[in-house]
Amino acid sequence: MSERFLVTGGAGFIGSHVADALVSRGDRVTILDDFNDYYDPAVKRRNVAAHADVIEADFRDPAVWDALPVDDFAAILHLGARAGVRPSIDDPLLYSTTNVDGTVLALRWAASGTQPLPVVFASSSSVYGDVNAVPFSEEDAQLAPISPYGVTKAACEMMLGTWRDCYGVPSVALRFFTVYGPRQRPDLAIHKFAKMIDAGEAIPVFGDGSSSRDYTHVSDTTAGVLAALDRLRAGTLSEPVYNLGSDSPITLDQLIAAVERAVGKAAIIDRLPMQQGDVMRTWADLTRSRAELGYSPSVDFDAGLADFVSWLRA
């Protein structure tokens, strides 16, 4: 028997993939998204063109939640947020009201039904900051974000704990590590680099190329999200937070070379200073996720880039 899930941010990059995967396995999905202009809303509308149940509304509005019949849903996947480290430095209030206040409203709604509704929350590797040894372990590393965006995600993780303890809302936070693939946001490095290299334009490269990221294909991230959802609802998760990465960090210079191979053209590089809020490295320790979620990222980076470039050109 199919069940109904609420996916906030379901018109975005990761959210739309998760919504598609739920429908593909026979579940029903309601998407809640405000289609804001962080990037072209028409892109987001294409992402959800196949979905009939889409609510266009701002989840910072309590009336939006009051209108949703909580007992009709099996869980909420709260993937909606203002994303991006650098823009959060320019407008921290927007990030706080959207990411933190919006999450509080989602949690309040989840607690308002006949039974508390399970909540899967999209957190970020940004919560680790730049002081932890790699790979980042959920158990050993400290929360040390260096941007307003990272701070909002750390605050929401703590908020989830409060709502578990005070209101009995089951929840899990998933720390995403630099997700890429079809539908990736146009402001992210892989999308931007591939498009500019293909057009023969110079790409902005911040720093000396030695910074590194744990790039994770969206299909692997989506599989991790669904695994966490199913185990949370079954009551078999023993921890409140899990990394979803690839455990294979790649330097910025290696990334550029890989994008050049995928596009089939050489990059013109405009070397610039490191930007405020950027960390030097991310690297996911997957010990916990492998053991408890059965999470096993399988997409080779070069194959994943080829997949992305094919989508971009189409």
Secondary structure, 3 states (H helix, E strand, C coil): CCCEEEEECCCCHHHHHHHHHHHHCCCEEEEEECCCCCCCHHHHHHHCCCCCCEEECCCCCHHHHHCCCHHHCCEEEECCCCCCHHHHHHCHHHHHHHHHHHHHHHHHHHCCCCCCCCEEEEEEHHHHCCCCCCCECCCCCCCCCCCHHHHHHHHHHHHHHHHHHHHCCCEEEEEECCEECCCCCCCCHHHHHHHHHHCCCEEEEECCCCCEECCEEHHHHHHHHHHHHHHHHHCCCCCCEEEECCCCCEEHHHHHHHHHHHHCCCCEEEEECCCCCCCCECCECCHHHHHHHCCCCCCCHHHHHHHHHHHHHC
